[in-house]
Amino acid sequence: MLAPLSNPLRAIGRFAFGSTFGRVLTIPLLFAAVYFLVALFTFYRGTYDAPETADLRFEEIITPLSAHTIFTEQPEVRTGLLVIDGAHDNDFSQNEVVSLLAGMANRGITVDFMGEPSRFGGFQRVNSSDRFAMLESKLRQAGSLAVIAPREPYTKEERGLVRRFVDKGGRLLLIGDPTRSQQINSLSEEFGLSFQPGFLYNQVDYDLNHRNIFVRDFFPDAVTEGLTAVAFYTAGAIRSSGPALAYTDGNTFSTIVEGVEPFYPLAKANQDNVLAVGDLTFMIPPQNSILDNNRLIANIAEFLASGDRGFELSDFPYFFDGGVDIVLGRSSLLELGAGLRRALSGFQIDAQVKNREEPGKDLIFLGLYDDAVQAERYLNLAGIQVGETLRTPFTPDLEPEGAALISLQAQDGRHILIVLADTLNTLADATARLESGEFRDVIVSESLGIITRPDSG
């Protein structure tokens, strides 16, 4: 039987110092104790001295560099439509572009979001064919398109739509943000623009944070007019085959590109109607009111609003800007004219059926081939002859029987649409195709559609 231990500490000591395991355990403990005592007497003096409170007078307080400025404008009021892409899982919210929306509203431009941008999630994926159809429909109406930080890449077919839109004079705004996931180069490279990865920073001259850079050097352009200095809060560089519009100073660097070089956060493509901006944050309130940021936003809004895109027949009826007169070749076509008028009202287009055209107004002429003489001057300008055969610049000679033609012309700011057919039924089929959009299946050129096998009825 074992005797009880009279002193537990002595037993522990014998174990600690008397056994091999105890000696091994004790050595690290001794080092830890010595380290603690050295640190205690080296870094802790047992007292705390609070720093003196600065006694600044009011006049000695320096205003931060990020002081807000007041900007007012009285822009020209126009009509038109800006489409903002939200169907490519775009990484921004509507609140972030409210200053741009205000600039467009000041100019009378309607803004239409295509899909919903999803800065904070909630994106519902749209398959590529549906998205193509959506984009095609929106661009028929638009004068300008804005694409901001798309996370879904643009397909080859979608790039073709935007290319065609730009080639017709439509304005395109591309905005990137180097800190957000984006596939903007899937579209921008179609126009010779490349948004570079990494953000720009300046450790010498900055606005409260080295990533908040100032840009004070600008090339002459309508977009840079009146700018002295702007502040970008997360800017990336852009490489372009076209002209740069702004460049950074020698103290600004990129987190990706090594070495010193001027970086361009603002640029255009070779085509003057394509603008690229390497920062979104400068237009987000309250940062939009810093320095000349609001002026830059106003200049961008003016860029988007002042385009003069061309239209073609497939864009019907969106080329009718405001009201249009429907003139009939004969009184028996009154019902067809009234039906077309009702269809146009669904597109918010004011159409009136009249006996004769009014100079300067857009025109739709409905008639049979026997009425073609009333529209002869427009047909001649389009190179169309109506007689025993139908002769057009885009088709072989056609038999008039069972055929209808739809011709679009733009003259002196007007759009003239001529719809002719051999019989009332054939003309009714042509107007029905215009109302349903099926006329696009019979287009043979940008300005002409030929129906040779109309539906019965």
C-alpha positions as a Markdown table, in Angstrom:
| # | Residue | x | y | z |
|---|---|---|---|---|
| 1 | Met | 0.0 | 0.0 | 0.0 |
| 2 | Leu | 1.3 | 3.4 | -1.0 |
| 3 | Ala | 1.8 | 6.1 | 1.6 |
| 4 | Pro | -0.1 | 9.4 | 1.0 |
| 5 | Leu | 2.0 | 12.3 | -0.2 |
| 6 | Ser | 2.4 | 14.9 | 2.6 |
| 7 | Asn | 3.4 | 17.8 | 0.3 |
| 8 | Pro | 1.9 | 17.8 | -3.3 |
| 9 | Leu | 4.2 | 20.6 | -4.4 |
| 10 | Arg | 7.2 | 18.7 | -3.4 |
| 11 | Ala | 5.9 | 15.7 | -5.3 |
| 12 | Ile | 5.4 | 17.9 | -8.4 |
| 13 | Gly | 8.9 | 19.3 | -8.0 |
| 14 | Arg | 10.4 | 15.8 | -7.7 |
| 15 | Phe | 8.5 | 14.9 | -10.9 |
| 16 | Ala | 9.5 | 18.1 | -12.7 |
| 17 | Phe | 13.2 | 18.1 | -11.9 |
| 18 | Gly | 13.8 | 14.5 | -11.1 |
| 19 | Ser | 12.4 | 12.9 | -14.2 |
| 20 | Thr | 13.7 | 13.2 | -17.8 |
| 21 | Phe | 10.2 | 14.3 | -19.0 |
| 22 | Gly | 10.1 | 17.0 | -16.3 |
| 23 | Arg | 13.5 | 18.4 | -17.3 |
| 24 | Val | 12.4 | 18.6 | -20.9 |
| 25 | Leu | 9.2 | 20.4 | -20.0 |
| 26 | Thr | 10.9 | 22.9 | -17.7 |
| 27 | Ile | 13.4 | 24.4 | -20.2 |
| 28 | Pro | 10.7 | 26.0 | -22.5 |
| 29 | Leu | 8.9 | 27.3 | -19.5 |
| 30 | Leu | 12.0 | 29.0 | -18.1 |
| 31 | Phe | 12.7 | 30.7 | -21.5 |
| 32 | Ala | 9.1 | 31.9 | -21.7 |
| 33 | Ala | 9.3 | 33.4 | -18.2 |
| 34 | Val | 12.6 | 35.2 | -18.9 |
| 35 | Tyr | 11.2 | 36.6 | -22.2 |
| 36 | Phe | 8.1 | 37.9 | -20.4 |
| 37 | Leu | 10.2 | 39.6 | -17.7 |
| 38 | Val | 12.5 | 41.3 | -20.2 |
| 39 | Ala | 9.5 | 42.5 | -22.3 |
| 40 | Leu | 7.7 | 43.8 | -19.2 |
| 41 | Phe | 10.6 | 46.0 | -18.0 |
| 42 | Thr | 11.6 | 47.1 | -21.5 |
| 43 | Phe | 8.2 | 48.3 | -23.0 |
| 44 | Tyr | 6.0 | 49.0 | -20.0 |
| 45 | Arg | 6.8 | 51.9 | -17.8 |
| 46 | Gly | 3.7 | 51.7 | -15.6 |
| 47 | Thr | 2.4 | 55.1 | -16.7 |
| 48 | Tyr | 0.4 | 56.6 | -19.7 |
| 49 | Asp | 1.0 | 60.1 | -21.0 |
| 50 | Ala | -1.9 | 61.4 | -23.1 |
| 51 | Pro | -0.9 | 63.5 | -26.1 |
| 52 | Glu | -1.5 | 67.2 | -25.9 |
| 53 | Thr | -4.8 | 68.4 | -27.4 |
| 54 | Ala | -4.2 | 70.7 | -30.4 |
| 55 | Asp | -5.6 | 74.1 | -29.9 |
| 56 | Leu | -6.5 | 75.3 | -33.5 |
| 57 | Arg | -8.2 | 78.5 | -34.3 |
| 58 | Phe | -11.0 | 78.4 | -36.9 |
| 59 | Glu | -9.0 | 80.3 | -39.4 |
| 60 | Glu | -6.2 | 77.7 | -39.1 |
| 61 | Ile | -8.4 | 74.8 | -40.2 |
| 62 | Ile | -7.5 | 73.7 | -43.8 |
| 63 | Thr | -10.3 | 72.6 | -46.1 |
| 64 | Pro | -9.7 | 69.1 | -47.5 |
| 65 | Leu | -8.8 | 68.8 | -51.1 |
| 66 | Ser | -12.2 | 67.0 | -51.7 |
| 67 | Ala | -14.2 | 70.2 | -51.3 |
| 68 | His | -17.4 | 70.3 | -53.2 |
| 69 | Thr | -18.1 | 72.7 | -56.0 |
| 70 | Ile | -21.3 | 74.1 | -57.5 |
| 71 | Phe | -22.1 | 73.4 | -61.1 |
| 72 | Thr | -25.1 | 74.6 | -63.1 |
| 73 | Glu | -26.0 | 74.3 | -66.7 |
| 74 | Gln | -28.8 | 75.1 | -69.2 |
| 75 | Pro | -28.5 | 72.5 | -71.9 |
| 76 | Glu | -30.4 | 72.3 | -75.1 |
| 77 | Val | -33.5 | 70.2 | -74.7 |
| 78 | Arg | -33.9 | 67.4 | -77.4 |
| 79 | Thr | -35.8 | 64.2 | -77.8 |
| 80 | Gly | -34.2 | 60.8 | -77.9 |
| 81 | Leu | -33.5 | 57.5 | -76.0 |
| 82 | Leu | -30.5 | 56.3 | -74.1 |
| 83 | Val | -30.5 | 52.5 | -73.5 |
| 84 | Ile | -28.4 | 51.4 | -70.5 |
| 85 | Asp | -27.4 | 47.8 | -70.5 |
| 86 | Gly | -28.5 | 45.7 | -67.5 |
| 87 | Ala | -28.9 | 42.4 | -69.2 |
| 88 | His | -25.2 | 41.3 | -69.0 |
| 89 | Asp | -25.2 | 40.9 | -65.2 |
| 90 | Asn | -23.8 | 44.4 | -65.1 |
| 91 | Asp | -22.0 | 45.2 | -61.8 |
| 92 | Phe | -23.6 | 48.5 | -60.9 |
| 93 | Ser | -26.7 | 49.9 | -59.4 |
| 94 | Gln | -29.1 | 52.6 | -60.6 |
| 95 | Asn | -28.2 | 54.8 | -57.6 |
| 96 | Glu | -24.6 | 54.9 | -58.8 |
| 97 | Val | -25.5 | 56.6 | -62.1 |
| 98 | Val | -28.2 | 58.9 | -60.8 |
| 99 | Ser | -26.1 | 62.0 | -61.7 |
| 100 | Leu | -25.8 | 60.8 | -65.3 |
| 101 | Leu | -29.6 | 60.1 | -65.4 |
| 102 | Ala | -30.2 | 63.7 | -64.2 |
| 103 | Gly | -28.0 | 65.0 | -67.0 |
| 104 | Met | -30.0 | 63.1 | -69.6 |
| 105 | Ala | -33.3 | 64.2 | -68.1 |
| 106 | Asn | -32.1 | 67.8 | -68.3 |
| 107 | Arg | -31.6 | 67.3 | -72.1 |
| 108 | Gly | -35.1 | 65.7 | -72.6 |
| 109 | Ile | -33.6 | 62.3 | -73.2 |
| 110 | Thr | -35.5 | 59.3 | -72.1 |
| 111 | Val | -33.5 | 56.5 | -70.3 |
| 112 | Asp | -34.4 | 52.8 | -70.7 |
| 113 | Phe | -32.7 | 50.1 | -68.7 |
| 114 | Met | -32.3 | 46.9 | -70.7 |
| 115 | Gly | -32.7 | 44.3 | -68.0 |
| 116 | Glu | -31.7 | 45.0 | -64.4 |
| 117 | Pro | -28.2 | 45.8 | -63.3 |
| 118 | Ser | -27.2 | 43.7 | -60.3 |
| 119 | Arg | -24.6 | 45.4 | -58.1 |
| 120 | Phe | -25.9 | 43.5 | -55.1 |
| 121 | Gly | -27.0 | 40.3 | -56.7 |
| 122 | Gly | -30.4 | 39.2 | -57.9 |
| 123 | Phe | -29.4 | 38.8 | -61.6 |
| 124 | Gln | -31.7 | 36.5 | -63.5 |
| 125 | Arg | -29.6 | 34.9 | -66.3 |
| 126 | Val | -31.1 | 35.5 | -69.8 |
| 127 | Asn | -30.1 | 33.0 | -72.5 |
| 128 | Ser | -28.1 | 34.5 | -75.4 |
| 129 | Ser | -30.8 | 34.2 | -78.0 |
| 130 | Asp | -33.3 | 36.1 | -75.9 |
| 131 | Arg | -30.7 | 38.7 | -75.0 |
| 132 | Phe | -29.9 | 39.2 | -78.6 |
| 133 | Ala | -33.5 | 39.8 | -79.5 |
| 134 | Met | -33.8 | 42.2 | -76.6 |
| 135 | Leu | -30.7 | 44.2 | -77.6 |
| 136 | Glu | -31.8 | 44.2 | -81.3 |
| 137 | Ser | -35.2 | 45.7 | -80.3 |
| 138 | Lys | -33.8 | 48.3 | -78.0 |
| 139 | Leu | -31.2 | 49.5 | -80.5 |
| 140 | Arg | -33.9 | 50.1 | -83.1 |
| 141 | Gln | -35.2 | 52.9 | -80.9 |
| 142 | Ala | -32.0 | 54.2 | -79.3 |
| 143 | Gly | -29.8 | 57.2 | -80.1 |
| 144 | Ser | -27.2 | 56.1 | -77.6 |
| 145 | Leu | -26.2 | 53.0 | -75.6 |
| 146 | Ala | -24.3 | 52.8 | -72.3 |
| 147 | Val | -22.5 | 49.7 | -71.2 |
| 148 | Ile | -21.2 | 49.6 | -67.6 |
| 149 | Ala | -19.1 | 46.7 | -66.1 |
| 150 | Pro | -20.8 | 43.7 | -67.8 |
| 151 | Arg | -20.0 | 40.4 | -66.0 |
| 152 | Glu | -21.5 | 38.4 | -68.9 |
| 153 | Pro | -19.4 | 38.7 | -72.0 |
| 154 | Tyr | -20.9 | 40.0 | -75.3 |
| 155 | Thr | -21.3 | 37.4 | -77.9 |
| 156 | Lys | -20.1 | 37.8 | -81.5 |
| 157 | Glu | -23.7 | 38.3 | -82.6 |
| 158 | Glu | -24.3 | 41.0 | -80.0 |
| 159 | Arg | -21.0 | 42.8 | -80.9 |
| 160 | Gly | -22.3 | 42.8 | -84.5 |
| 161 | Leu | -25.5 | 44.5 | -83.4 |
| 162 | Val | -23.6 | 47.2 | -81.5 |
| 163 | Arg | -21.1 | 47.7 | -84.4 |
| 164 | Arg | -24.0 | 48.2 | -86.8 |
| 165 | Phe | -25.6 | 50.7 | -84.4 |
| 166 | Val | -22.4 | 52.7 | -84.1 |
| 167 | Asp | -21.8 | 52.6 | -87.8 |
| 168 | Lys | -25.2 | 54.2 | -88.3 |
| 169 | Gly | -24.1 | 57.1 | -86.0 |
| 170 | Gly | -25.4 | 55.8 | -82.6 |
| 171 | Arg | -23.4 | 57.0 | -79.6 |
| 172 | Leu | -21.7 | 54.3 | -77.4 |
| 173 | Leu | -20.5 | 54.9 | -73.8 |
| 174 | Leu | -18.3 | 52.2 | -72.2 |
| 175 | Ile | -17.6 | 52.5 | -68.5 |
| 176 | Gly | -15.3 | 50.1 | -66.6 |
| 177 | Asp | -14.2 | 49.7 | -63.0 |
| 178 | Pro | -10.9 | 47.8 | -62.3 |
| 179 | Thr | -12.1 | 46.6 | -58.9 |
| 180 | Arg | -15.3 | 45.0 | -60.2 |
| 181 | Ser | -15.6 | 41.8 | -62.0 |
| 182 | Gln | -16.2 | 42.7 | -65.6 |
| 183 | Gln | -16.1 | 41.5 | -69.2 |
| 184 | Ile | -16.2 | 44.9 | -70.8 |
| 185 | Asn | -13.3 | 44.1 | -73.2 |
| 186 | Ser | -15.6 | 41.5 | -74.9 |
| 187 | Leu | -17.3 | 44.6 | -76.4 |
| 188 | Ser | -14.8 | 47.4 | -76.2 |
| 189 | Glu | -12.1 | 45.5 | -78.3 |
| 190 | Glu | -14.5 | 45.5 | -81.2 |
| 191 | Phe | -13.8 | 49.3 | -81.3 |
| 192 | Gly | -10.0 | 49.2 | -80.6 |
| 193 | Leu | -10.4 | 49.9 | -76.9 |
| 194 | Ser | -8.9 | 47.9 | -74.1 |
| 195 | Phe | -9.6 | 48.4 | -70.4 |
| 196 | Gln | -6.4 | 47.5 | -68.5 |
| 197 | Pro | -6.5 | 45.5 | -65.2 |
| 198 | Gly | -5.3 | 47.1 | -62.0 |
| 199 | Phe | -6.1 | 50.5 | -60.6 |
| 200 | Leu | -4.2 | 53.8 | -60.8 |
| 201 | Tyr | -2.7 | 55.4 | -57.6 |
| 202 | Asn | -0.7 | 58.4 | -56.6 |
| 203 | Gln | 1.2 | 58.6 | -53.3 |
| 204 | Val | 2.3 | 62.3 | -53.8 |
| 205 | Asp | -0.9 | 64.1 | -54.8 |
| 206 | Tyr | -4.2 | 62.5 | -54.0 |
| 207 | Asp | -7.6 | 63.1 | -52.5 |
| 208 | Leu | -7.6 | 61.6 | -48.9 |
| 209 | Asn | -6.4 | 58.2 | -50.2 |
| 210 | His | -3.7 | 57.3 | -52.7 |
| 211 | Arg | -6.2 | 55.5 | -54.9 |
| 212 | Asn | -8.2 | 58.7 | -55.3 |
| 213 | Ile | -6.2 | 60.4 | -58.1 |
| 214 | Phe | -6.4 | 63.8 | -59.7 |
| 215 | Val | -6.4 | 64.3 | -63.4 |
| 216 | Arg | -5.5 | 67.7 | -64.7 |
| 217 | Asp | -4.2 | 67.2 | -68.2 |
| 218 | Phe | -6.7 | 67.0 | -71.0 |
| 219 | Phe | -6.7 | 66.9 | -74.8 |
| 220 | Pro | -9.1 | 69.2 | -76.6 |
| 221 | Asp | -12.5 | 67.6 | -77.2 |
| 222 | Ala | -16.1 | 68.3 | -76.5 |
| 223 | Val | -16.0 | 65.8 | -73.7 |
| 224 | Thr | -13.1 | 67.6 | -71.9 |
| 225 | Glu | -14.4 | 71.1 | -72.6 |
| 226 | Gly | -14.2 | 73.4 | -69.5 |
| 227 | Leu | -12.3 | 70.8 | -67.4 |
| 228 | Thr | -9.5 | 72.0 | -65.1 |
| 229 | Ala | -9.3 | 69.0 | -62.7 |
| 230 | Val | -11.3 | 65.9 | -61.9 |
| 231 | Ala | -11.0 | 63.3 | -59.2 |
| 232 | Phe | -11.3 | 59.6 | -60.0 |
| 233 | Tyr | -11.7 | 57.3 | -57.0 |
| 234 | Thr | -11.0 | 53.9 | -58.6 |
| 235 | Ala | -9.7 | 54.5 | -62.0 |
| 236 | Gly | -8.2 | 52.1 | -64.5 |
| 237 | Ala | -6.2 | 52.8 | -67.6 |
| 238 | Ile | -7.5 | 52.5 | -71.2 |
| 239 | Arg | -5.5 | 51.7 | -74.3 |
| 240 | Ser | -7.1 | 52.9 | -77.5 |
| 241 | Ser | -6.3 | 52.9 | -81.2 |
| 242 | Gly | -8.1 | 56.3 | -81.2 |
| 243 | Pro | -7.4 | 59.6 | -79.3 |
| 244 | Ala | -6.8 | 59.8 | -75.6 |
| 245 | Leu | -8.8 | 62.6 | -73.9 |
| 246 | Ala | -7.0 | 62.8 | -70.5 |
| 247 | Tyr | -3.7 | 61.6 | -69.0 |
| 248 | Thr | -2.2 | 61.3 | -65.6 |
| 249 | Asp | 1.0 | 62.9 | -64.2 |
| 250 | Gly | 4.4 | 61.3 | -63.6 |
| 251 | Asn | 3.5 | 60.4 | -60.0 |
| 252 | Thr | 0.6 | 58.2 | -60.9 |
| 253 | Phe | 1.3 | 54.5 | -61.2 |
| 254 | Ser | -0.6 | 51.3 | -62.0 |
| 255 | Thr | -0.9 | 48.3 | -59.7 |
| 256 | Ile | -0.3 | 46.1 | -62.7 |
| 257 | Val | 1.9 | 48.0 | -65.2 |
| 258 | Glu | 5.5 | 48.5 | -64.1 |
| 259 | Gly | 7.5 | 51.7 | -64.8 |
| 260 | Val | 6.4 | 55.3 | -65.3 |
| 261 | Glu | 4.2 | 56.2 | -68.2 |
| 262 | Pro | 1.2 | 58.4 | -68.8 |
| 263 | Phe | -2.0 | 56.5 | -68.2 |
| 264 | Tyr | -5.3 | 57.4 | -70.0 |
| 265 | Pro | -8.5 | 57.0 | -67.9 |
| 266 | Leu | -10.6 | 58.7 | -70.6 |
| 267 | Ala | -10.4 | 57.9 | -74.4 |
| 268 | Lys | -12.3 | 57.6 | -77.6 |
| 269 | Ala | -12.2 | 55.0 | -80.3 |
| 270 | Asn | -11.2 | 55.8 | -83.9 |
| 271 | Gln | -14.9 | 56.5 | -84.3 |
| 272 | Asp | -15.8 | 59.8 | -82.6 |
| 273 | Asn | -19.1 | 58.4 | -81.4 |
| 274 | Val | -17.5 | 55.8 | -79.0 |
| 275 | Leu | -16.3 | 57.0 | -75.6 |
| 276 | Ala | -14.6 | 55.0 | -72.9 |
| 277 | Val | -14.2 | 55.9 | -69.2 |
| 278 | Gly | -12.0 | 53.9 | -66.9 |
| 279 | Asp | -13.9 | 54.9 | -63.7 |
| 280 | Leu | -17.5 | 54.8 | -62.5 |
| 281 | Thr | -17.0 | 56.2 | -58.9 |
| 282 | Phe | -16.5 | 59.8 | -60.0 |
| 283 | Met | -20.2 | 60.1 | -60.8 |
| 284 | Ile | -21.5 | 58.5 | -57.6 |
| 285 | Pro | -22.9 | 61.1 | -55.2 |
| 286 | Pro | -21.4 | 62.9 | -53.3 |
| 287 | Gln | -18.2 | 62.4 | -55.3 |
| 288 | Asn | -19.9 | 63.8 | -58.4 |
| 289 | Ser | -19.7 | 67.3 | -56.9 |
| 290 | Ile | -15.9 | 67.2 | -56.4 |
| 291 | Leu | -13.8 | 69.6 | -58.5 |
| 292 | Asp | -15.0 | 69.4 | -62.2 |
| 293 | Asn | -16.6 | 66.0 | -61.9 |
| 294 | Asn | -20.1 | 67.3 | -62.5 |
| 295 | Arg | -18.9 | 69.2 | -65.5 |
| 296 | Leu | -17.4 | 66.0 | -66.9 |
| 297 | Ile | -20.7 | 64.2 | -66.3 |
| 298 | Ala | -22.6 | 66.9 | -68.1 |
| 299 | Asn | -20.2 | 66.7 | -71.0 |
| 300 | Ile | -20.7 | 62.9 | -71.2 |
| 301 | Ala | -24.5 | 63.5 | -71.1 |
| 302 | Glu | -24.1 | 66.0 | -73.9 |
| 303 | Phe | -22.1 | 63.5 | -75.9 |
| 304 | Leu | -24.8 | 60.9 | -75.5 |
| 305 | Ala | -27.6 | 63.3 | -76.4 |
| 306 | Ser | -26.1 | 65.1 | -79.4 |
| 307 | Gly | -25.7 | 62.1 | -81.7 |
| 308 | Asp | -27.4 | 62.0 | -85.1 |
| 309 | Arg | -27.9 | 58.3 | -85.8 |
| 310 | Gly | -29.2 | 57.1 | -89.1 |
| 311 | Phe | -32.2 | 54.8 | -89.4 |
| 312 | Glu | -33.1 | 52.1 | -91.9 |
| 313 | Leu | -36.3 | 50.4 | -92.8 |
| 314 | Ser | -35.9 | 47.6 | -90.2 |
| 315 | Asp | -36.0 | 50.3 | -87.5 |
| 316 | Phe | -39.7 | 51.1 | -88.3 |
| 317 | Pro | -41.5 | 52.9 | -86.7 |
| 318 | Tyr | -38.9 | 54.5 | -84.4 |
| 319 | Phe | -37.5 | 56.9 | -87.1 |
| 320 | Phe | -40.7 | 58.9 | -86.9 |
| 321 | Asp | -39.6 | 61.5 | -84.4 |
| 322 | Gly | -42.8 | 63.1 | -83.1 |
| 323 | Gly | -45.7 | 63.2 | -85.5 |
| 324 | Val | -46.3 | 61.7 | -88.9 |
| 325 | Asp | -48.9 | 62.3 | -91.5 |
| 326 | Ile | -50.6 | 59.3 | -93.3 |
| 327 | Val | -51.6 | 60.3 | -96.8 |
| 328 | Leu | -53.9 | 58.0 | -98.8 |
| 329 | Gly | -53.8 | 57.5 | -102.5 |
| 330 | Arg | -57.5 | 57.1 | -102.6 |
| 331 | Ser | -60.5 | 57.3 | -100.2 |
| 332 | Ser | -61.1 | 53.6 | -100.2 |
| 333 | Leu | -57.9 | 53.1 | -98.2 |
| 334 | Leu | -59.3 | 55.0 | -95.2 |
| 335 | Glu | -59.8 | 51.9 | -93.1 |
| 336 | Leu | -56.2 | 50.8 | -93.7 |
| 337 | Gly | -54.9 | 54.3 | -92.8 |
| 338 | Ala | -56.9 | 54.3 | -89.6 |
| 339 | Gly | -55.6 | 50.9 | -88.6 |
| 340 | Leu | -52.0 | 52.0 | -89.1 |
| 341 | Arg | -52.7 | 55.1 | -87.1 |
| 342 | Arg | -53.9 | 53.1 | -84.2 |
| 343 | Ala | -50.8 | 50.8 | -84.4 |
| 344 | Leu | -48.5 | 53.8 | -84.4 |
| 345 | Ser | -50.2 | 55.2 | -81.3 |
| 346 | Gly | -49.1 | 52.1 | -79.4 |
| 347 | Phe | -45.6 | 53.2 | -80.0 |
| 348 | Gln | -46.4 | 56.7 | -78.7 |
| 349 | Ile | -46.2 | 58.2 | -82.2 |
| 350 | Asp | -48.8 | 60.8 | -83.1 |
| 351 | Ala | -50.1 | 59.9 | -86.6 |
| 352 | Gln | -52.8 | 61.7 | -88.4 |
| 353 | Val | -54.6 | 60.6 | -91.6 |
| 354 | Lys | -54.7 | 63.6 | -94.0 |
| 355 | Asn | -55.6 | 64.4 | -97.6 |
| 356 | Arg | -52.2 | 65.8 | -98.5 |
| 357 | Glu | -48.7 | 65.9 | -97.1 |
| 358 | Glu | -47.5 | 68.8 | -95.0 |
| 359 | Pro | -44.0 | 70.2 | -95.9 |
| 360 | Gly | -41.4 | 69.4 | -93.3 |
| 361 | Lys | -43.3 | 66.6 | -91.6 |
| 362 | Asp | -42.7 | 62.9 | -91.7 |
| 363 | Leu | -44.9 | 61.1 | -94.2 |
| 364 | Ile | -46.4 | 57.7 | -94.8 |
| 365 | Phe | -48.0 | 57.3 | -98.2 |
| 366 | Leu | -50.4 | 54.4 | -98.7 |
| 367 | Gly | -51.6 | 53.6 | -102.3 |
| 368 | Leu | -52.1 | 51.2 | -105.1 |
| 369 | Tyr | -49.8 | 51.2 | -108.1 |
| 370 | Asp | -52.2 | 53.4 | -110.0 |
| 371 | Asp | -51.7 | 56.0 | -107.3 |
| 372 | Ala | -47.9 | 55.9 | -107.6 |
| 373 | Val | -47.9 | 59.2 | -109.6 |
| 374 | Gln | -48.8 | 61.0 | -106.4 |
| 375 | Ala | -45.5 | 59.8 | -104.8 |
| 376 | Glu | -43.5 | 59.9 | -108.1 |
| 377 | Arg | -40.8 | 62.3 | -106.9 |
| 378 | Tyr | -40.0 | 60.2 | -103.9 |
| 379 | Leu | -40.0 | 57.0 | -106.0 |
| 380 | Asn | -37.6 | 58.6 | -108.5 |
| 381 | Leu | -35.2 | 59.6 | -105.8 |
| 382 | Ala | -35.2 | 56.0 | -104.6 |
| 383 | Gly | -34.6 | 54.7 | -108.1 |
| 384 | Ile | -38.0 | 52.9 | -108.2 |
| 385 | Gln | -40.1 | 52.8 | -111.3 |
| 386 | Val | -43.7 | 51.5 | -111.3 |
| 387 | Gly | -45.2 | 50.5 | -114.6 |
| 388 | Glu | -45.8 | 47.2 | -116.4 |
| 389 | Thr | -42.9 | 46.0 | -114.3 |
| 390 | Leu | -41.5 | 47.0 | -110.9 |
| 391 | Arg | -37.9 | 48.2 | -111.2 |
| 392 | Thr | -35.7 | 48.8 | -108.2 |
| 393 | Pro | -31.9 | 49.2 | -107.7 |
| 394 | Phe | -31.8 | 46.1 | -105.5 |
| 395 | Thr | -33.9 | 43.5 | -107.3 |
| 396 | Pro | -34.5 | 42.1 | -110.8 |
| 397 | Asp | -37.5 | 43.5 | -112.6 |
| 398 | Leu | -40.7 | 42.1 | -111.0 |
| 399 | Glu | -44.3 | 41.6 | -112.1 |
| 400 | Pro | -46.5 | 44.0 | -110.2 |
| 401 | Glu | -49.3 | 41.4 | -109.8 |
| 402 | Gly | -49.4 | 40.0 | -106.3 |
| 403 | Ala | -46.5 | 42.2 | -105.2 |
| 404 | Ala | -46.1 | 45.1 | -102.7 |
| 405 | Leu | -43.2 | 47.4 | -102.0 |
| 406 | Ile | -42.2 | 49.3 | -98.9 |
| 407 | Ser | -39.6 | 52.1 | -99.4 |
| 408 | Leu | -38.0 | 54.4 | -96.9 |
| 409 | Gln | -36.2 | 57.6 | -97.6 |
| 410 | Ala | -34.6 | 60.3 | -95.4 |
| 411 | Gln | -34.7 | 63.9 | -96.9 |
| 412 | Asp | -33.9 | 67.2 | -95.2 |
| 413 | Gly | -34.6 | 65.8 | -91.7 |
| 414 | Arg | -37.8 | 64.0 | -92.8 |
| 415 | His | -38.5 | 60.3 | -93.1 |
| 416 | Ile | -40.8 | 59.3 | -96.0 |
| 417 | Leu | -42.3 | 55.8 | -96.0 |
| 418 | Ile | -44.0 | 54.7 | -99.3 |
| 419 | Val | -46.2 | 51.6 | -99.3 |
| 420 | Leu | -47.6 | 50.5 | -102.7 |
| 421 | Ala | -49.4 | 47.3 | -103.9 |
| 422 | Asp | -51.4 | 46.0 | -106.8 |
| 423 | Thr | -54.7 | 45.4 | -104.9 |
| 424 | Leu | -56.4 | 46.4 | -101.6 |
| 425 | Asn | -55.8 | 42.9 | -100.2 |
| 426 | Thr | -52.1 | 43.0 | -101.0 |
| 427 | Leu | -51.8 | 46.5 | -99.5 |
| 428 | Ala | -53.6 | 45.3 | -96.4 |
| 429 | Asp | -51.1 | 42.4 | -96.1 |
| 430 | Ala | -48.2 | 44.9 | -96.3 |
| 431 | Thr | -49.6 | 47.2 | -93.6 |
| 432 | Ala | -50.3 | 44.2 | -91.4 |
| 433 | Arg | -46.7 | 43.1 | -91.7 |
| 434 | Leu | -45.6 | 46.6 | -90.7 |
| 435 | Glu | -47.8 | 46.5 | -87.6 |
| 436 | Ser | -46.6 | 43.0 | -86.6 |
| 437 | Gly | -42.9 | 43.4 | -87.5 |
| 438 | Glu | -43.0 | 40.6 | -90.1 |
| 439 | Phe | -42.0 | 43.1 | -92.8 |
| 440 | Arg | -38.4 | 42.6 | -91.7 |
| 441 | Asp | -38.6 | 39.1 | -93.3 |
| 442 | Val | -38.9 | 40.7 | -96.8 |
| 443 | Ile | -36.3 | 43.5 | -96.6 |
| 444 | Val | -33.9 | 43.4 | -99.5 |
| 445 | Ser | -31.9 | 46.5 | -98.6 |
| 446 | Glu | -31.6 | 49.0 | -95.8 |
| 447 | Ser | -34.3 | 51.1 | -97.4 |
| 448 | Leu | -36.5 | 48.6 | -99.4 |
| 449 | Gly | -38.8 | 45.7 | -98.7 |
| 450 | Ile | -40.5 | 43.6 | -101.4 |
| 451 | Ile | -43.5 | 41.3 | -100.8 |
| 452 | Thr | -44.0 | 38.9 | -103.6 |
| 453 | Arg | -46.2 | 36.3 | -101.9 |
| 454 | Pro | -48.6 | 38.1 | -99.6 |
| 455 | Asp | -50.7 | 36.2 | -97.1 |
| 456 | Ser | -54.2 | 35.6 | -98.3 |
| 457 | Gly | -57.2 | 37.4 | -96.8 |
